[in-house]
Amino acid sequence: SSGKIAILNRAFVKGLEKYNKVLKGPYGTGAMIGCTPFNGKPDKVKQFAMKLFENGIIAFTAGFNPTRLRFLLPVGALELKDIDPIMEIIGKTIRDCS
């Protein structure tokens, strides 16, 4: 599809795939995108989500064993140019939590 949500989804998924040694997935369609960081270890995923928040990204944890991380893209305000800086923050946060 060529709609805004589909374009943002593809760009976000492609960005997450760069970190596939730590983030398994990604999963989902549309504005809801999930992944399984740090092999789904609950304490590690929670730490990662909290650190993401400190670094300016809101993500939610879901499930237990494995625990997953979900992003709900703010598609009304998000632009394609925003994806690369978001991925830089995600990469920094992965390094901080590794």
N, CA, C and O atoms as a CHARMM CRD file, in Angstrom:
* protein
*
  392
    1    1 SER  N      0.83700  -1.18700   0.00000 PROA 1      0.00000
    2    1 SER  CA     0.00000   0.00000   0.00000 PROA 1      0.00000
    3    1 SER  C      0.87900   1.24600   0.00000 PROA 1      0.00000
    4    1 SER  O      2.02800   1.21100   0.44000 PROA 1      0.00000
    5    2 SER  N      0.33200   2.32500  -0.49100 PROA 2      0.00000
    6    2 SER  CA     1.11100   3.55800  -0.59700 PROA 2      0.00000
    7    2 SER  C      0.62300   4.63000   0.36400 PROA 2      0.00000
    8    2 SER  O      1.02500   5.78700   0.24500 PROA 2      0.00000
    9    3 GLY  N     -0.24000   4.27100   1.32000 PROA 3      0.00000
   10    3 GLY  CA    -0.72800   5.23600   2.30000 PROA 3      0.00000
   11    3 GLY  C      0.33600   5.57500   3.32400 PROA 3      0.00000
   12    3 GLY  O      1.33400   4.86800   3.46000 PROA 3      0.00000
   13    4 LYS  N      0.11100   6.66900   4.04400 PROA 4      0.00000
   14    4 LYS  CA     1.08400   7.15800   5.02800 PROA 4      0.00000
   15    4 LYS  C      1.39900   6.10700   6.10000 PROA 4      0.00000
   16    4 LYS  O      2.56400   5.90900   6.44600 PROA 4      0.00000
   17    5 ILE  N      0.38500   5.44400   6.61800 PROA 5      0.00000
   18    5 ILE  CA     0.62100   4.45900   7.68000 PROA 5      0.00000
   19    5 ILE  C      1.47000   3.30400   7.16500 PROA 5      0.00000
   20    5 ILE  O      2.37700   2.84500   7.86000 PROA 5      0.00000
   21    6 ALA  N      1.19000   2.83800   5.97000 PROA 6      0.00000
   22    6 ALA  CA     1.96600   1.73600   5.38700 PROA 6      0.00000
   23    6 ALA  C      3.41600   2.15800   5.15500 PROA 6      0.00000
   24    6 ALA  O      4.33700   1.38100   5.40800 PROA 6      0.00000
   25    7 ILE  N      3.61800   3.36800   4.68100 PROA 7      0.00000
   26    7 ILE  CA     4.98200   3.87000   4.43400 PROA 7      0.00000
   27    7 ILE  C      5.75600   3.97400   5.74300 PROA 7      0.00000
   28    7 ILE  O      6.91200   3.55900   5.82100 PROA 7      0.00000
   29    8 LEU  N      5.11000   4.53400   6.77800 PROA 8      0.00000
   30    8 LEU  CA     5.78200   4.65600   8.07800 PROA 8      0.00000
   31    8 LEU  C      6.05500   3.27600   8.67700 PROA 8      0.00000
   32    8 LEU  O      7.11200   3.05600   9.26900 PROA 8      0.00000
   33    9 ASN  N      5.11700   2.35500   8.52700 PROA 9      0.00000
   34    9 ASN  CA     5.31600   0.99700   9.03500 PROA 9      0.00000
   35    9 ASN  C      6.54000   0.36500   8.39000 PROA 9      0.00000
   36    9 ASN  O      7.40800  -0.16400   9.08600 PROA 9      0.00000
   37   10 ARG  N      6.61300   0.41600   7.07300 PROA 10     0.00000
   38   10 ARG  CA     7.75300  -0.20400   6.36900 PROA 10     0.00000
   39   10 ARG  C      9.07800   0.41400   6.80000 PROA 10     0.00000
   40   10 ARG  O     10.05500  -0.30500   7.00700 PROA 10     0.00000
   41   11 ALA  N      9.12500   1.73800   6.93800 PROA 11     0.00000
   42   11 ALA  CA    10.36500   2.40800   7.34400 PROA 11     0.00000
   43   11 ALA  C     10.74800   2.02600   8.77400 PROA 11     0.00000
   44   11 ALA  O     11.92300   1.79500   9.06000 PROA 11     0.00000
   45   12 PHE  N      9.76300   1.95900   9.67200 PROA 12     0.00000
   46   12 PHE  CA    10.04100   1.60800  11.07000 PROA 12     0.00000
   47   12 PHE  C     10.51300   0.16100  11.17700 PROA 12     0.00000
   48   12 PHE  O     11.48000  -0.13100  11.88000 PROA 12     0.00000
   49   13 VAL  N      9.83400  -0.73400  10.48400 PROA 13     0.00000
   50   13 VAL  CA    10.21900  -2.15200  10.48000 PROA 13     0.00000
   51   13 VAL  C     11.63600  -2.30500   9.92900 PROA 13     0.00000
   52   13 VAL  O     12.45700  -3.01600  10.50800 PROA 13     0.00000
   53   14 LYS  N     11.91700  -1.64600   8.82300 PROA 14     0.00000
   54   14 LYS  CA    13.25700  -1.71700   8.22800 PROA 14     0.00000
   55   14 LYS  C     14.30700  -1.21300   9.21800 PROA 14     0.00000
   56   14 LYS  O     15.38900  -1.79100   9.32500 PROA 14     0.00000
   57   15 GLY  N     13.99400  -0.14600   9.93400 PROA 15     0.00000
   58   15 GLY  CA    14.92400   0.36700  10.93900 PROA 15     0.00000
   59   15 GLY  C     15.15700  -0.61800  12.06400 PROA 15     0.00000
   60   15 GLY  O     16.29600  -0.81400  12.48800 PROA 15     0.00000
   61   16 LEU  N     14.10000  -1.23800  12.55300 PROA 16     0.00000
   62   16 LEU  CA    14.24700  -2.21900  13.62700 PROA 16     0.00000
   63   16 LEU  C     15.04200  -3.44000  13.17800 PROA 16     0.00000
   64   16 LEU  O     15.79000  -4.02600  13.96200 PROA 16     0.00000
   65   17 GLU  N     14.87800  -3.81800  11.91600 PROA 17     0.00000
   66   17 GLU  CA    15.59200  -4.99400  11.40500 PROA 17     0.00000
   67   17 GLU  C     17.10600  -4.81300  11.45100 PROA 17     0.00000
   68   17 GLU  O     17.83600  -5.80300  11.43500 PROA 17     0.00000
   69   18 LYS  N     17.59200  -3.59000  11.50800 PROA 18     0.00000
   70   18 LYS  CA    19.03700  -3.34400  11.63700 PROA 18     0.00000
   71   18 LYS  C     19.57800  -3.88000  12.96000 PROA 18     0.00000
   72   18 LYS  O     20.77000  -4.16100  13.08600 PROA 18     0.00000
   73   19 TYR  N     18.69700  -4.01800  13.93800 PROA 19     0.00000
   74   19 TYR  CA    19.11500  -4.46400  15.27000 PROA 19     0.00000
   75   19 TYR  C     18.67100  -5.89800  15.53600 PROA 19     0.00000
   76   19 TYR  O     18.37400  -6.25400  16.67600 PROA 19     0.00000
   77   20 ASN  N     18.62500  -6.72400  14.48900 PROA 20     0.00000
   78   20 ASN  CA    18.07700  -8.06800  14.61000 PROA 20     0.00000
   79   20 ASN  C     18.90700  -9.01400  15.47900 PROA 20     0.00000
   80   20 ASN  O     18.45300 -10.11900  15.77900 PROA 20     0.00000
   81   21 LYS  N     20.09200  -8.61300  15.88400 PROA 21     0.00000
   82   21 LYS  CA    20.85300  -9.45500  16.81400 PROA 21     0.00000
   83   21 LYS  C     20.29700  -9.33800  18.22800 PROA 21     0.00000
   84   21 LYS  O     20.49000 -10.22900  19.05500 PROA 21     0.00000
   85   22 VAL  N     19.60600  -8.23000  18.49800 PROA 22     0.00000
   86   22 VAL  CA    19.03800  -7.99100  19.82100 PROA 22     0.00000
   87   22 VAL  C     17.51200  -7.99500  19.78900 PROA 22     0.00000
   88   22 VAL  O     16.87500  -8.45500  20.73700 PROA 22     0.00000
   89   23 LEU  N     16.92500  -7.48800  18.70900 PROA 23     0.00000
   90   23 LEU  CA    15.47000  -7.37100  18.58600 PROA 23     0.00000
   91   23 LEU  C     14.95900  -8.42000  17.60700 PROA 23     0.00000
   92   23 LEU  O     15.24800  -8.34800  16.41300 PROA 23     0.00000
   93   24 LYS  N     14.21000  -9.38100  18.10000 PROA 24     0.00000
   94   24 LYS  CA    13.61900 -10.40000  17.21700 PROA 24     0.00000
   95   24 LYS  C     12.28000  -9.87900  16.70700 PROA 24     0.00000
   96   24 LYS  O     11.54200  -9.20900  17.43000 PROA 24     0.00000
   97   25 GLY  N     11.98700 -10.19000  15.48300 PROA 25     0.00000
   98   25 GLY  CA    10.78200  -9.67200  14.83400 PROA 25     0.00000
   99   25 GLY  C     11.24800  -8.74300  13.73300 PROA 25     0.00000
  100   25 GLY  O     12.21000  -9.08600  13.04500 PROA 25     0.00000
  101   26 PRO  N     10.66500  -7.65200  13.53000 PROA 26     0.00000
  102   26 PRO  CA     9.47300  -7.09700  14.17500 PROA 26     0.00000
  103   26 PRO  C      8.19300  -7.73900  13.66400 PROA 26     0.00000
  104   26 PRO  O      8.17100  -8.39400  12.62100 PROA 26     0.00000
  105   27 TYR  N      7.12500  -7.53000  14.43400 PROA 27     0.00000
  106   27 TYR  CA     5.82000  -8.09200  14.14100 PROA 27     0.00000
  107   27 TYR  C      4.80800  -6.95500  14.06000 PROA 27     0.00000
  108   27 TYR  O      5.04500  -5.86700  14.58500 PROA 27     0.00000
  109   28 GLY  N      3.69700  -7.20600  13.41200 PROA 28     0.00000
  110   28 GLY  CA     2.59200  -6.26400  13.42800 PROA 28     0.00000
  111   28 GLY  C      2.35700  -5.58000  12.10600 PROA 28     0.00000
  112   28 GLY  O      3.16100  -5.66900  11.17700 PROA 28     0.00000
  113   29 THR  N      1.24700  -4.90300  12.04600 PROA 29     0.00000
  114   29 THR  CA     0.86800  -4.16000  10.86100 PROA 29     0.00000
  115   29 THR  C      0.41200  -2.77100  11.27000 PROA 29     0.00000
  116   29 THR  O      0.12200  -2.51500  12.43900 PROA 29     0.00000
  117   30 GLY  N      0.35300  -1.89400  10.30800 PROA 30     0.00000
  118   30 GLY  CA    -0.13500  -0.54800  10.58500 PROA 30     0.00000
  119   30 GLY  C      0.73600   0.17500  11.58200 PROA 30     0.00000
  120   30 GLY  O      1.96300   0.10500  11.51900 PROA 30     0.00000
  121   31 ALA  N      0.09800   0.87100  12.50400 PROA 31     0.00000
  122   31 ALA  CA     0.81500   1.70000  13.45800 PROA 31     0.00000
  123   31 ALA  C      1.32100   0.93400  14.67900 PROA 31     0.00000
  124   31 ALA  O      2.12800   1.46300  15.44400 PROA 31     0.00000
  125   32 MET  N      0.85900  -0.30500  14.87300 PROA 32     0.00000
  126   32 MET  CA     1.30400  -1.10400  16.01600 PROA 32     0.00000
  127   32 MET  C      2.39000  -2.06800  15.55900 PROA 32     0.00000
  128   32 MET  O      2.15200  -2.96500  14.75000 PROA 32     0.00000
  129   33 ILE  N      3.59600  -1.86000  16.10300 PROA 33     0.00000
  130   33 ILE  CA     4.73600  -2.69000  15.71200 PROA 33     0.00000
  131   33 ILE  C      5.37700  -3.22300  16.99000 PROA 33     0.00000
  132   33 ILE  O      5.63700  -2.47100  17.92900 PROA 33     0.00000
  133   34 GLY  N      5.62300  -4.51000  17.01000 PROA 34     0.00000
  134   34 GLY  CA     6.23400  -5.13100  18.17000 PROA 34     0.00000
  135   34 GLY  C      7.51600  -5.85300  17.81100 PROA 34     0.00000
  136   34 GLY  O      7.79700  -6.11800  16.64200 PROA 34     0.00000
  137   35 CYS  N      8.28300  -6.16600  18.83400 PROA 35     0.00000
  138   35 CYS  CA     9.50000  -6.95400  18.67400 PROA 35     0.00000
  139   35 CYS  C      9.78800  -7.62000  20.00700 PROA 35     0.00000
  140   35 CYS  O      9.17600  -7.29700  21.02400 PROA 35     0.00000
  141   36 THR  N     10.72400  -8.55000  19.98800 PROA 36     0.00000
  142   36 THR  CA    11.12400  -9.25000  21.20600 PROA 36     0.00000
  143   36 THR  C     12.59400  -8.93900  21.46700 PROA 36     0.00000
  144   36 THR  O     13.47700  -9.57200  20.88800 PROA 36     0.00000
  145   37 PRO  N     12.86100  -7.96300  22.33900 PROA 37     0.00000
  146   37 PRO  CA    14.25700  -7.64000  22.64500 PROA 37     0.00000
  147   37 PRO  C     14.83700  -8.56600  23.70800 PROA 37     0.00000
  148   37 PRO  O     14.11600  -9.11100  24.54300 PROA 37     0.00000
  149   38 PHE  N     16.14700  -8.72600  23.65500 PROA 38     0.00000
  150   38 PHE  CA    16.88300  -9.44800  24.69100 PROA 38     0.00000
  151   38 PHE  C     16.25700 -10.80800  25.00100 PROA 38     0.00000
  152   38 PHE  O     16.11000 -11.18500  26.16400 PROA 38     0.00000
  153   39 ASN  N     15.88900 -11.54200  23.93900 PROA 39     0.00000
  154   39 ASN  CA    15.31500 -12.88800  24.05200 PROA 39     0.00000
  155   39 ASN  C     14.06000 -12.93900  24.91600 PROA 39     0.00000
  156   39 ASN  O     13.71000 -13.99800  25.43800 PROA 39     0.00000
  157   40 GLY  N     13.38300 -11.81000  25.07200 PROA 40     0.00000
  158   40 GLY  CA    12.12700 -11.78300  25.80900 PROA 40     0.00000
  159   40 GLY  C     12.25600 -11.92000  27.30800 PROA 40     0.00000
  160   40 GLY  O     11.27300 -12.22200  27.98400 PROA 40     0.00000
  161   41 LYS  N     13.45700 -11.70300  27.85100 PROA 41     0.00000
  162   41 LYS  CA    13.65400 -11.80200  29.30400 PROA 41     0.00000
  163   41 LYS  C     12.92000 -10.63200  29.97100 PROA 41     0.00000
  164   41 LYS  O     13.25100  -9.47200  29.72500 PROA 41     0.00000
  165   42 PRO  N     11.91900 -10.93500  30.81800 PROA 42     0.00000
  166   42 PRO  CA    11.04700  -9.88800  31.35200 PROA 42     0.00000
  167   42 PRO  C     11.77400  -8.70600  32.00000 PROA 42     0.00000
  168   42 PRO  O     11.46500  -7.55500  31.69000 PROA 42     0.00000
  169   43 ASP  N     12.71500  -8.96500  32.87700 PROA 43     0.00000
  170   43 ASP  CA    13.40300  -7.86900  33.56400 PROA 43     0.00000
  171   43 ASP  C     14.20800  -7.01900  32.58600 PROA 43     0.00000
  172   43 ASP  O     14.24600  -5.79400  32.70500 PROA 43     0.00000
  173   44 LYS  N     14.84000  -7.66300  31.63200 PROA 44     0.00000
  174   44 LYS  CA    15.66000  -6.94900  30.64400 PROA 44     0.00000
  175   44 LYS  C     14.79000  -6.09800  29.72200 PROA 44     0.00000
  176   44 LYS  O     15.14400  -4.96500  29.39700 PROA 44     0.00000
  177   45 VAL  N     13.64700  -6.65200  29.30100 PROA 45     0.00000
  178   45 VAL  CA    12.75100  -5.90300  28.41900 PROA 45     0.00000
  179   45 VAL  C     12.17200  -4.70100  29.15700 PROA 45     0.00000
  180   45 VAL  O     12.06600  -3.61600  28.58400 PROA 45     0.00000
  181   46 LYS  N     11.79900  -4.88200  30.41800 PROA 46     0.00000
  182   46 LYS  CA    11.27600  -3.76900  31.21700 PROA 46     0.00000
  183   46 LYS  C     12.34100  -2.68100  31.36300 PROA 46     0.00000
  184   46 LYS  O     12.04100  -1.49700  31.20600 PROA 46     0.00000
  185   47 GLN  N     13.58000  -3.07200  31.66200 PROA 47     0.00000
  186   47 GLN  CA    14.67400  -2.11100  31.77500 PROA 47     0.00000
  187   47 GLN  C     14.84400  -1.35300  30.45600 PROA 47     0.00000
  188   47 GLN  O     15.02800  -0.13500  30.45400 PROA 47     0.00000
  189   48 PHE  N     14.78300  -2.06700  29.35100 PROA 48     0.00000
  190   48 PHE  CA    14.93300  -1.46800  28.03400 PROA 48     0.00000
  191   48 PHE  C     13.80900  -0.46500  27.76500 PROA 48     0.00000
  192   48 PHE  O     14.06100   0.63500  27.27300 PROA 48     0.00000
  193   49 ALA  N     12.57200  -0.84300  28.08800 PROA 49     0.00000
  194   49 ALA  CA    11.43000   0.05800  27.88000 PROA 49     0.00000
  195   49 ALA  C     11.57400   1.32600  28.71600 PROA 49     0.00000
  196   49 ALA  O     11.28900   2.42300  28.23600 PROA 49     0.00000
  197   50 MET  N     12.01000   1.18100  29.95200 PROA 50     0.00000
  198   50 MET  CA    12.18700   2.35400  30.82000 PROA 50     0.00000
  199   50 MET  C     13.30000   3.25800  30.29500 PROA 50     0.00000
  200   50 MET  O     13.17200   4.48200  30.32100 PROA 50     0.00000
  201   51 LYS  N     14.38300   2.66200  29.82300 PROA 51     0.00000
  202   51 LYS  CA    15.49100   3.44800  29.27000 PROA 51     0.00000
  203   51 LYS  C     15.06500   4.13900  27.97700 PROA 51     0.00000
  204   51 LYS  O     15.44800   5.28300  27.73100 PROA 51     0.00000
  205   52 LEU  N     14.27500   3.45400  27.14800 PROA 52     0.00000
  206   52 LEU  CA    13.74100   4.10600  25.94800 PROA 52     0.00000
  207   52 LEU  C     12.94700   5.34700  26.33400 PROA 52     0.00000
  208   52 LEU  O     13.09200   6.40000  25.71400 PROA 52     0.00000
  209   53 PHE  N     12.10700   5.22000  27.36000 PROA 53     0.00000
  210   53 PHE  CA    11.30200   6.34900  27.82000 PROA 53     0.00000
  211   53 PHE  C     12.19400   7.50200  28.26600 PROA 53     0.00000
  212   53 PHE  O     11.94600   8.65700  27.92000 PROA 53     0.00000
  213   54 GLU  N     13.23600   7.18400  29.03900 PROA 54     0.00000
  214   54 GLU  CA    14.18600   8.22400  29.47100 PROA 54     0.00000
  215   54 GLU  C     14.82800   8.91200  28.27300 PROA 54     0.00000
  216   54 GLU  O     15.14700  10.10000  28.32600 PROA 54     0.00000
  217   55 ASN  N     15.01700   8.15000  27.18400 PROA 55     0.00000
  218   55 ASN  CA    15.66300   8.69000  25.98500 PROA 55     0.00000
  219   55 ASN  C     14.66800   9.32500  25.01100 PROA 55     0.00000
  220   55 ASN  O     15.06600   9.80600  23.95000 PROA 55     0.00000
  221   56 GLY  N     13.37000   9.33200  25.36200 PROA 56     0.00000
  222   56 GLY  CA    12.39200  10.05000  24.56700 PROA 56     0.00000
  223   56 GLY  C     11.47500   9.22100  23.68600 PROA 56     0.00000
  224   56 GLY  O     10.78500   9.77200  22.82800 PROA 56     0.00000
  225   57 ILE  N     11.45200   7.89700  23.88200 PROA 57     0.00000
  226   57 ILE  CA    10.59900   7.02700  23.07000 PROA 57     0.00000
  227   57 ILE  C      9.66100   6.25100  23.98800 PROA 57     0.00000
  228   57 ILE  O     10.09900   5.63000  24.95600 PROA 57     0.00000
  229   58 ILE  N      8.37700   6.29200  23.67700 PROA 58     0.00000
  230   58 ILE  CA     7.40100   5.53700  24.44800 PROA 58     0.00000
  231   58 ILE  C      7.19700   4.17800  23.77800 PROA 58     0.00000
  232   58 ILE  O      6.90000   4.09000  22.58700 PROA 58     0.00000
  233   59 ALA  N      7.36300   3.13400  24.56900 PROA 59     0.00000
  234   59 ALA  CA     7.09200   1.76600  24.12800 PROA 59     0.00000
  235   59 ALA  C      6.42000   1.05800  25.29900 PROA 59     0.00000
  236   59 ALA  O      6.54700   1.47700  26.45000 PROA 59     0.00000
  237   60 PHE  N      5.71300  -0.00600  24.99300 PROA 60     0.00000
  238   60 PHE  CA     4.97900  -0.74300  26.00700 PROA 60     0.00000
  239   60 PHE  C      5.47200  -2.17800  26.03900 PROA 60     0.00000
  240   60 PHE  O      5.81000  -2.75200  25.00400 PROA 60     0.00000
  241   61 THR  N      5.50900  -2.75600  27.23700 PROA 61     0.00000
  242   61 THR  CA     5.82800  -4.17200  27.32800 PROA 61     0.00000
  243   61 THR  C      4.52600  -4.95600  27.24500 PROA 61     0.00000
  244   61 THR  O      3.46400  -4.46800  27.63100 PROA 61     0.00000
  245   62 ALA  N      4.62600  -6.16800  26.74000 PROA 62     0.00000
  246   62 ALA  CA     3.44900  -7.02200  26.58900 PROA 62     0.00000
  247   62 ALA  C      3.85800  -8.47400  26.77900 PROA 62     0.00000
  248   62 ALA  O      4.88800  -8.91200  26.26700 PROA 62     0.00000
  249   63 GLY  N      3.05200  -9.20600  27.51200 PROA 63     0.00000
  250   63 GLY  CA     3.29800 -10.62800  27.68400 PROA 63     0.00000
  251   63 GLY  C      4.38400 -10.93100  28.70100 PROA 63     0.00000
  252   63 GLY  O      4.98600 -10.03900  29.29800 PROA 63     0.00000
  253   64 PHE  N      4.60600 -12.20900  28.86800 PROA 64     0.00000
  254   64 PHE  CA     5.60800 -12.68300  29.81700 PROA 64     0.00000
  255   64 PHE  C      6.12800 -14.00300  29.30600 PROA 64     0.00000
  256   64 PHE  O      5.35400 -14.92800  29.05900 PROA 64     0.00000
  257   65 ASN  N      7.41800 -14.09700  29.14700 PROA 65     0.00000
  258   65 ASN  CA     8.09800 -15.32600  28.75500 PROA 65     0.00000
  259   65 ASN  C      7.61300 -15.86000  27.40400 PROA 65     0.00000
  260   65 ASN  O      7.02000 -16.93800  27.37500 PROA 65     0.00000
  261   66 PRO  N      7.82900 -15.17700  26.31200 PROA 66     0.00000
  262   66 PRO  CA     8.67200 -13.98100  26.22800 PROA 66     0.00000
  263   66 PRO  C      7.88800 -12.69000  26.46100 PROA 66     0.00000
  264   66 PRO  O      6.68900 -12.60000  26.19600 PROA 66     0.00000
  265   67 THR  N      8.60500 -11.71400  26.95900 PROA 67     0.00000
  266   67 THR  CA     8.05300 -10.37300  27.06500 PROA 67     0.00000
  267   67 THR  C      8.43100  -9.63300  25.79400 PROA 67     0.00000
  268   67 THR  O      9.57700  -9.67500  25.34600 PROA 67     0.00000
  269   68 ARG  N      7.45400  -8.96300  25.23000 PROA 68     0.00000
  270   68 ARG  CA     7.69100  -8.23100  23.99100 PROA 68     0.00000
  271   68 ARG  C      7.56200  -6.74800  24.23600 PROA 68     0.00000
  272   68 ARG  O      7.05700  -6.30300  25.26700 PROA 68     0.00000
  273   69 LEU  N      8.03400  -5.99400  23.25900 PROA 69     0.00000
  274   69 LEU  CA     7.95700  -4.54200  23.28700 PROA 69     0.00000
  275   69 LEU  C      7.06400  -4.11500  22.13900 PROA 69     0.00000
  276   69 LEU  O      7.17700  -4.64400  21.03300 PROA 69     0.00000
  277   70 ARG  N      6.17900  -3.16500  22.39000 PROA 70     0.00000
  278   70 ARG  CA     5.29500  -2.66700  21.34200 PROA 70     0.00000
  279   70 ARG  C      5.45100  -1.16100  21.20800 PROA 70     0.00000
  280   70 ARG  O      5.56400  -0.42600  22.18900 PROA 70     0.00000
  281   71 PHE  N      5.45100  -0.74300  19.97000 PROA 71     0.00000
  282   71 PHE  CA     5.46500   0.67100  19.63900 PROA 71     0.00000
  283   71 PHE  C      4.12800   0.99100  18.96600 PROA 71     0.00000
  284   71 PHE  O      3.68000   0.24900  18.09200 PROA 71     0.00000
  285   72 LEU  N      3.50000   2.08000  19.36600 PROA 72     0.00000
  286   72 LEU  CA     2.30500   2.56100  18.69100 PROA 72     0.00000
  287   72 LEU  C      2.69800   3.87700  18.03600 PROA 72     0.00000
  288   72 LEU  O      2.77900   4.91200  18.69800 PROA 72     0.00000
  289   73 LEU  N      2.94000   3.82700  16.73300 PROA 73     0.00000
  290   73 LEU  CA     3.43500   5.00100  16.01800 PROA 73     0.00000
  291   73 LEU  C      2.38500   6.10700  16.02000 PROA 73     0.00000
  292   73 LEU  O      1.22600   5.85900  15.68700 PROA 73     0.00000
  293   74 PRO  N      2.77800   7.31900  16.38900 PROA 74     0.00000
  294   74 PRO  CA     1.84600   8.45600  16.35700 PROA 74     0.00000
  295   74 PRO  C      1.71900   8.98400  14.92700 PROA 74     0.00000
  296   74 PRO  O      2.24800  10.04300  14.59200 PROA 74     0.00000
  297   75 VAL  N      1.01100   8.22800  14.09700 PROA 75     0.00000
  298   75 VAL  CA     1.01600   8.47700  12.65800 PROA 75     0.00000
  299   75 VAL  C      0.46100   9.84200  12.26500 PROA 75     0.00000
  300   75 VAL  O      0.76200  10.33400  11.17800 PROA 75     0.00000
  301   76 GLY  N     -0.33300  10.45700  13.11700 PROA 76     0.00000
  302   76 GLY  CA    -0.83300  11.79400  12.80500 PROA 76     0.00000
  303   76 GLY  C      0.25000  12.84500  12.84200 PROA 76     0.00000
  304   76 GLY  O      0.18500  13.83700  12.11600 PROA 76     0.00000
  305   77 ALA  N      1.25300  12.63300  13.68600 PROA 77     0.00000
  306   77 ALA  CA     2.32900  13.61200  13.85100 PROA 77     0.00000
  307   77 ALA  C      3.66100  13.15800  13.27300 PROA 77     0.00000
  308   77 ALA  O      4.54700  13.98200  13.04900 PROA 77     0.00000
  309   78 LEU  N      3.81500  11.87300  13.03200 PROA 78     0.00000
  310   78 LEU  CA     5.08300  11.30100  12.59600 PROA 78     0.00000
  311   78 LEU  C      5.29400  11.50100  11.10000 PROA 78     0.00000
  312   78 LEU  O      4.36900  11.34600  10.30200 PROA 78     0.00000
  313   79 GLU  N      6.51200  11.84400  10.73700 PROA 79     0.00000
  314   79 GLU  CA     6.89500  11.98400   9.33100 PROA 79     0.00000
  315   79 GLU  C      8.01300  10.99600   9.03800 PROA 79     0.00000
  316   79 GLU  O      8.69600  10.53900   9.95500 PROA 79     0.00000
  317   80 LEU  N      8.20100  10.67000   7.79000 PROA 80     0.00000
  318   80 LEU  CA     9.23500   9.72600   7.37500 PROA 80     0.00000
  319   80 LEU  C     10.62000  10.17000   7.85100 PROA 80     0.00000
  320   80 LEU  O     11.44200   9.33300   8.22400 PROA 80     0.00000
  321   81 LYS  N     10.87900  11.46300   7.84100 PROA 81     0.00000
  322   81 LYS  CA    12.18200  12.00100   8.26500 PROA 81     0.00000
  323   81 LYS  C     12.45500  11.75300   9.75400 PROA 81     0.00000
  324   81 LYS  O     13.60000  11.85600  10.19300 PROA 81     0.00000
  325   82 ASP  N     11.42900  11.43100  10.52600 PROA 82     0.00000
  326   82 ASP  CA    11.59400  11.19400  11.96100 PROA 82     0.00000
  327   82 ASP  C     12.11000   9.78700  12.27300 PROA 82     0.00000
  328   82 ASP  O     12.61500   9.54700  13.37000 PROA 82     0.00000
  329   83 ILE  N     11.98900   8.86300  11.33400 PROA 83     0.00000
  330   83 ILE  CA    12.31600   7.45900  11.61400 PROA 83     0.00000
  331   83 ILE  C     13.80600   7.26700  11.91600 PROA 83     0.00000
  332   83 ILE  O     14.14800   6.58500  12.88200 PROA 83     0.00000
  333   84 ASP  N     14.69000   7.85000  11.11600 PROA 84     0.00000
  334   84 ASP  CA    16.13300   7.65600  11.35400 PROA 84     0.00000
  335   84 ASP  C     16.56300   8.14400  12.73900 PROA 84     0.00000
  336   84 ASP  O     17.28100   7.41800  13.42700 PROA 84     0.00000
  337   85 PRO  N     16.15700   9.34600  13.18200 PROA 85     0.00000
  338   85 PRO  CA    16.53000   9.75200  14.54600 PROA 85     0.00000
  339   85 PRO  C     15.96100   8.82500  15.62100 PROA 85     0.00000
  340   85 PRO  O     16.60800   8.59300  16.64200 PROA 85     0.00000
  341   86 ILE  N     14.77100   8.30000  15.40200 PROA 86     0.00000
  342   86 ILE  CA    14.19200   7.34400  16.35400 PROA 86     0.00000
  343   86 ILE  C     15.05700   6.09200  16.41500 PROA 86     0.00000
  344   86 ILE  O     15.33700   5.58000  17.49900 PROA 86     0.00000
  345   87 MET  N     15.47800   5.60100  15.26100 PROA 87     0.00000
  346   87 MET  CA    16.31000   4.40200  15.22200 PROA 87     0.00000
  347   87 MET  C     17.67300   4.64400  15.87600 PROA 87     0.00000
  348   87 MET  O     18.23900   3.73400  16.48200 PROA 87     0.00000
  349   88 GLU  N     18.19200   5.84600  15.75800 PROA 88     0.00000
  350   88 GLU  CA    19.45300   6.17500  16.44200 PROA 88     0.00000
  351   88 GLU  C     19.26900   6.08100  17.95100 PROA 88     0.00000
  352   88 GLU  O     20.14100   5.57000  18.65300 PROA 88     0.00000
  353   89 ILE  N     18.14100   6.56800  18.45100 PROA 89     0.00000
  354   89 ILE  CA    17.85600   6.49800  19.89200 PROA 89     0.00000
  355   89 ILE  C     17.68700   5.02700  20.31400 PROA 89     0.00000
  356   89 ILE  O     18.19000   4.62400  21.36300 PROA 89     0.00000
  357   90 ILE  N     16.99400   4.24300  19.51500 PROA 90     0.00000
  358   90 ILE  CA    16.83400   2.82800  19.82100 PROA 90     0.00000
  359   90 ILE  C     18.19100   2.13100  19.85800 PROA 90     0.00000
  360   90 ILE  O     18.45600   1.34100  20.76400 PROA 90     0.00000
  361   91 GLY  N     19.04200   2.41400  18.89300 PROA 91     0.00000
  362   91 GLY  CA    20.38400   1.83000  18.87800 PROA 91     0.00000
  363   91 GLY  C     21.20400   2.21200  20.08200 PROA 91     0.00000
  364   91 GLY  O     21.88200   1.37100  20.67300 PROA 91     0.00000
  365   92 LYS  N     21.14700   3.49200  20.45500 PROA 92     0.00000
  366   92 LYS  CA    21.85800   3.96200  21.65700 PROA 92     0.00000
  367   92 LYS  C     21.33200   3.25200  22.89300 PROA 92     0.00000
  368   92 LYS  O     22.10500   2.85700  23.76600 PROA 92     0.00000
  369   93 THR  N     20.03100   3.09300  22.96600 PROA 93     0.00000
  370   93 THR  CA    19.42600   2.45200  24.13500 PROA 93     0.00000
  371   93 THR  C     19.79700   0.97600  24.20500 PROA 93     0.00000
  372   93 THR  O     20.02900   0.44600  25.29100 PROA 93     0.00000
  373   94 ILE  N     19.85400   0.31400  23.06300 PROA 94     0.00000
  374   94 ILE  CA    20.32500  -1.07800  23.04300 PROA 94     0.00000
  375   94 ILE  C     21.74000  -1.15800  23.60000 PROA 94     0.00000
  376   94 ILE  O     22.03900  -2.01300  24.43300 PROA 94     0.00000
  377   95 ARG  N     22.59900  -0.27200  23.14100 PROA 95     0.00000
  378   95 ARG  CA    23.98500  -0.27600  23.64700 PROA 95     0.00000
  379   95 ARG  C     24.02700   0.00200  25.14900 PROA 95     0.00000
  380   95 ARG  O     24.80300  -0.62200  25.87300 PROA 95     0.00000
  381   96 ASP  N     23.19800   0.93500  25.62000 PROA 96     0.00000
  382   96 ASP  CA    23.16000   1.25500  27.05500 PROA 96     0.00000
  383   96 ASP  C     22.70400   0.07400  27.89100 PROA 96     0.00000
  384   96 ASP  O     23.14000  -0.08700  29.03100 PROA 96     0.00000
  385   97 CYS  N     21.82200  -0.76200  27.32600 PROA 97     0.00000
  386   97 CYS  CA    21.23900  -1.87200  28.08800 PROA 97     0.00000
  387   97 CYS  C     21.96200  -3.20400  27.87500 PROA 97     0.00000
  388   97 CYS  O     21.63900  -4.19100  28.53500 PROA 97     0.00000
  389   98 SER  N     22.91900  -3.24000  26.97800 PROA 98     0.00000
  390   98 SER  CA    23.60100  -4.50200  26.68200 PROA 98     0.00000
  391   98 SER  C     24.69300  -4.79600  27.68900 PROA 98     0.00000
  392   98 SER  O     25.36700  -5.82100  27.58700 PROA 98     0.00000
